[in-house]
Amino acid sequence: MKQKDLTPTPFFAELERAKSEVQKDAAAGGLAFIDMTVSSPLRVGLPFDVTPAVDAVKQEFNLWDVNPAGTLKAREAVSEYYRSRGGNFTPEQILLTASTSEAYSILFKAFCNPGDAILTPVPGYPLLDTLAELENLECYPYFLKLKREKRKSIDPIGTKSLQGDKRDCFRFVLDTDSLLSAPSNAKILLLVCPHNPTGHSVSLSEWKEVVRFCEERNLVLVVDEVFGDYRFSEDVRRSWEYVSCHPEEHCDEGSRPESMAPIASAMLQGDDGCGPKCPIVWLNGLSKICGSPQVKLGWMAVYAPEAIRESIHETLEYVADAYLSVSATAQALAAPMLKQSAAYGAQISERLRQNLAALREKLPSKYCPEILGGWYAVIRLGGDDEEQTLRLLKGKHVLVQPGFFFDFDEDGWIVISLLQEPAVFAEGLKRICS
């Protein structure tokens, strides 16, 4: 691998200079600086109180269970996390990692050879390209496209009834036709759900198309669902629910009948023979669920048809065993932290909904497409997104992300976070819209 040139581009060099000047001006009594890109709850008054969890398990910090999949107790805690949300992964389906990024690295090593391709969504988060490059893999794009349609009567943020509202709405959808140009050396399809930064969440019809494509091309489907707990409508499903639904059910309507639970569990574990014929790996971790990236605990939840399940698990554990990177401390904290995750997630969700409601009041869907999940929003301002980003920073003291950073196919997009404190968010939004 050639040494990478890490010199900042002229744009990012200028952005850093402008940011430094704006912060100095704000500190000297000038217009306050507002960071609309903040991505950590720790920086916006929403820290996870880890003290009770530490007090409960600190005697376990010096214990070391050499298991490439992670300790049984921690994997049971992850399994319970899914069960509390309607899923049914067994501890044997869970493999712990130090982060989602490490999970990607393990998957790339397990299923790809140097020079192979992985399929990634565009627009998309640039970290995926970096992780692939570090494994000497090529990223090949498939696309999310902006779709115009009549607004449904369901309000995605649950703030008011939209019955009778006939305005058009805009949302991102998965362009399944763009998958057809995938190269023959593609080994993995990466699906981000909810998607960063567009807020797209995969529908049942999109899911079926993606799974069918992976089955036909013998691909491993990897679903990054780190924002899975943060959805803005009960009609938005976790993608693993589509696997555990019986074929005769309508997964988009209501909850699964209790009588179907044993069948659904067997399908999600790959035991009934009716599930997808391709391996599927869901990625998640404490970084977003508990707003605690500093704890460094993620995991893979692995589905595989029974015929290939053993070989899939053996391959993943072989790679993980070479590193054993998940600390005893992080594994011990898994159970007590995940027990608190629902209550903590409710705080985050309330913040997101409040800011999304403020955004909806300011900007119609034409300028800010519908957001189904996650904690980012995209805004179409028009013009050149580099110029817009610098103008907002220098003139309004507001920091946003330019759309080109996420490979939007046209100029004029910016990306903002919905995590900021509501009063600060409202002021930042006011400056952007002015």
Summary of the structure (lengths in Angstrom):
residues: 434
radius of gyration: 21.9
end to end distance: 46.6
largest distance: 66.8
contacts: 1366
relative contact order: 0.18
helix: 44%
strand: 17%
